Amino acid sequence: MIDISRFTPSRILPAVERRLKEVPFTQAWYNSTQGQENRSYLQNSRNKYTGERLFLIANGPSIKDMDLSVLKDKYTMCMNRFYIYFDKIGFTPTFLACVEELVLEQFKDDFKNMPCETFFNWRFYKEFPNSHFLKEAYSFNPFFQDNLLEPTHFGGTVTYACLQLAYFMGFKEVVIIGMDHSFKEKGLATKVEVRNYEKDESHFDPNYFPKGIKWKLPDLDKSEYSYALARDHYKQNGRKIIDATIGGKCTVFEKGNFSDYL
């Protein structure tokens, strides 16, 4: 359970305001033409990859020490700005997901031209008419949603959204790489800051989040709580999540060697 001591007025009031602003997006999710088409697409994607293995590629610096070309013919899902690495690895991942609003807003032109299947935050459905979407549920505590025709909690990290998406699609096993779970930057979790570092040392590329870009400091406690929900839901239903990150700091998932799953 999330620590209730964090529910201060400075956090609660903006959360209430946000939920009120969400009403038209919820109505559009269920009733608009685009919303109905998106939910129909999601329905057709449900269990489409039953029994398959998915490699979930996060954006930590450890990715630089891996030969990802071996994943060319595998099912792969990347996230956020991993697209700047496509040329380096020599192939295009199967899926790309991004649900963080600051990232979508600041790099929207990049996301409009993705060469792979994309899943974005429903709040941006007007910006990306050719993409597919997940709808966020604004509950205080994360939960695992195995029916993505309905809103879900993103759990403070796109990785958690991806784990729910992979489950919904039917993947039996998810192998995570690049989830270092360690950041150079320190400060109040979820606080929006303008980056003032010349180089981004928390991701695989020094220009991943360039100087001057807004971002939120990660909430690792919330991420771990969410990951545990995903781990348990997978396990209870005969599925598995393996963390094959090189030197990763997350202790929630079963550890494994990347080469053993190729």
KAKA-V866147 format. One record per helix or strand. SS is the DSSP state (2 for helix, 1 for strand). FROM is the first residue (numbers start at 1). LEN is the number of residues. If there is no record, write none. Layout:
# KAKA-V866147
ss:SS from:FROM len:LEN
ss:SS from:FROM len:LEN
This chain:
# KAKA-V866147
ss:2 from:4 len:3
ss:2 from:9 len:13
ss:2 from:23 len:9
ss:2 from:33 len:13
ss:1 from:53 len:5
ss:2 from:61 len:5
ss:2 from:68 len:4
ss:1 from:75 len:5
ss:2 from:80 len:10
ss:1 from:95 len:4
ss:2 from:101 len:6
ss:2 from:108 len:4
ss:1 from:117 len:5
ss:2 from:122 len:3
ss:1 from:132 len:3
ss:1 from:136 len:1
ss:1 from:152 len:1
ss:2 from:158 len:12
ss:1 from:173 len:5
ss:1 from:192 len:3
ss:1 from:214 len:3
ss:2 from:220 len:17
ss:1 from:240 len:4
ss:1 from:254 len:2
ss:2 from:258 len:4
